[in-house]
Amino acid sequence: MTIHREGYKTIGIAALIFGVVNLISFYFLSGPLPWVATIIFILTLFVWLFLVSFFRIPGRPLLINDNLIVCPADGKVVVIEETTEVEYFKDKRIQVSIFMSPANVHVNRNPVSGEVIYNQYHKGKYLVAWNPKSSTENERWSVVVKNNHGEILYKQIAGALAKRICNYTAVGKSVKQGDEYGFIKFGSRVDVLLPVGAKLLVELNQVVKGGVTPLASWA
């Protein structure tokens, strides 16, 4: 396991606060109120360990298969439906949404290889990630990748706690399936808009792993 670069600053600041708070706590409380000092230590240690866990990148064998579309994120499949995509395609698409809780790995990985032909950041609200309106009203970052099979759109969507979306793609850039393309801090969701003819390989409420679980096949 390694730590994502987006977490270095946060974890470092949290470690400094952890040290200062506990030095003060043990200096003033370890004599008269040792149980209070112990509780403070346990609580602050829990917060710091949670932050380390949140920014973790677990080692795992990635699924690389040009005929498949792979899940871009860890989490739970909360939406599978046919919808009219209004941002880019403006036609019928199959939407698959993956909800990431704060306990999930938050690295986002390219579901396919190809060329980025669309990349757009949208300011927006911070509705809870499972709200259907979050796909079109929340802060989000949309990417369309094209290859010889076709085009798919995938969105990083901020949730009620997520306040920063990191995206490392750009129009004209070639991306590889399984490579990291972004990160969302503190709870979020990823939508994938598939061609209507794609064959789904996941089910509603299924727990999936980014870069590992096959989401769909092109046909």
N, C-alpha and C positions, 0 to 999 in steps of 0.2 A: 504493500500500500504506500502511496505517496500523497503529498498534500498539493492541492491545486494552487497555482500562483495567485489566483484571486483572493486566496485566504491568508497569504503571508502577513499582510498588514493588520488584518482583523485579529488574527491569532496572536500576533506580537503585542498589539495594544491590550488585548484581553489578558495576556500573560503578565504584562506590567501592572495592570489594575489588580489582578489576582495577588501578585506579590505585595503591592503597597497595602491593599485592604487587610491582608492577613498579618502583615508586620504590625500594623496599627492595632488590629484586633488582639493579637497575642500579647502585645506590649501592655495594653490597658485592661484586657479582660481575662487573660489566662490565670491571674491570681484570684480576683474576686468572683468571676463568673466564667469558669473554664468551659462549662457546657455551651455557653453562648459562642465562645470563640471556636469551639469544635463545630457547631452548626454552621457558622459563617464559613469556615474552611470547607466543609462538605458541600455547601451550596455553591460557593464560588468555583470549587474544583469541578463540580458537575457542569456548570456553565462553560468553563474552559474546555472540558472534554467534549461537550456537545459541539462547540465550534470546530474543534479538530475533526470530529466525525463528519460534520456537515461538509467540510472542504476536502474530504478524502477522495482519492482516486484508487479504487481497488484494482489489483491485477486480475485480469480475466482474459481468456481467449476470445477474440472477436470473430463474429461471423462475417465472412467476406464471400458474397455470391452475387454476381452481376444480374442474375435473374430474380433476385429477391429485393424487397424493400425492408430494411431492418429498423426496429424500434429506435428512435433517436434519444430516448431517455428512460431512466428507471422510473417505476411507479405503477399505477393501476389504471387500466383502461376504463374510462368513465363515460365515453360517448362513442357510439358507432352509428352513423346515420348518413343518409343521402341529403345533401344540402346544396343550395345555390351559392357558389363562391363569388363574392362581389368585389373583391379587391383586385384580382389579377385575371383569372380565367373568365369570370362572368358567365359561368355555365354550371351544370350539375357536376358535383364531385362527391366522393365518399369521404366523410370526415371521421378521423379516429383521433380521440383526445386522450392524452396520458396525464394523469394528475400526479405530481410529485409532492409528497409530504416533506416537512423539514427533516425527517429521518432518512429520506432517500438520498442516493448519490445524485448530485446536481450537474454533473458534466453532461453536456449535450453532444451527440455524435451524428455525423452525416448518415442518413439512412440509405443513400445511394452515392455512387460516384458520378461525376459529370461536371458541367460548367454552370457556374452561377450566372443566371440571366436576369435576376431581379433581386434586389436587396433594399428593404425599406423599413425604417424605424418609425413607429407611431407613438406619440404621447397619448396618455389616456388615463382612465380611472384605475382603481385598485379593488375591484369587486373580488369576492372569493372566487378561487380558480374554478370551482365546479359550477358556477353560475353560467348558464348558456350565453348570456350577453358578454361575458368576459372575452370571447373570441373576437368580438368586433368593437368593444368599448374600452377594454383595458389597455394599459401600456403593453406594447407588443413589438416584435421584430419578425418580419416576414422574409423568407428566402425561397426563391424558385430555382431548382436545379434541373437542367436538361441533359439527357443522354440519348443513346440510340433507341431506347425503349419508349421515351416520352418525357413528360415534365411532371414534377410534383412540387407542391408548395408546403413548407412547414413553418410553423409560427412558434416562437417563444412568447409566452404570455405571462405577465406578472400577475401575482395573486394579491391577497389582502396584506401579506407580510413582505412579499418581494418588492424591493424598491430599486433594484438595479439589474438590468439585463445586459450581459456581455455577449457580443457577437463578433466573430473573427473572420467573417466572409466579406467578399466584395464582388461586384459585378465583373465578369470576365475571368474570375479566378477559377481554376480547376480544383475540385475537391475529391477526396477519396472516401469511399464507404468506410465507416468505423472511426475515421479521424475526428478529433474534437473540433466542433465549430462554435461552441459557446458555453455559457454558464449563467444560471439565474440564481440570485441570492435569496434564500429563505422562503421556500414554498412557492410553487408555481405549476405551470401546465404547458404542454407542447401539443399543438394540433398538427396533424398531417392530412393534407387534402390530396386524395388519390384519384386517378382516373376511374370512371364508373366501371370499366371493364376489369379492374384489378381484382384478384382473388384474395380475400381476407384470410389471414392465418391466425388471428387472435379473436378472443371473445370478450364480451362485456364483463367487467369486473376481474379480468385476468391480471395477475401481477406479472410485469415484464421487466426485462433488463436492457438498458441501452447498449446498442452495439452487439447484442447477443441474440435476443428474441426476434424471430422473423415476424414482421408485421403483415406483409402481403407479398404476393408474386405479381408480376406485371400482367400476366394473362392466365 
